[in-house]
């Protein structure tokens, strides 16, 4: 798990090599990105 400031007050939240979303401290919001761990369907 990692957090890195990418702009003034904007932080990128990551897990391993996957970016999960941005935290905006000024607006007090979390903007999620597409789920890199989404459901995986196996062929039947």
PyMOL commands that set and color helices and strands:
alter all, ss='L'
color gray80, all
select strands_A, chain A and resi 2-7+10-15+18-24+29-32
alter strands_A, ss='S'
color yellow, strands_A
deselect
rebuild
show_as cartoon
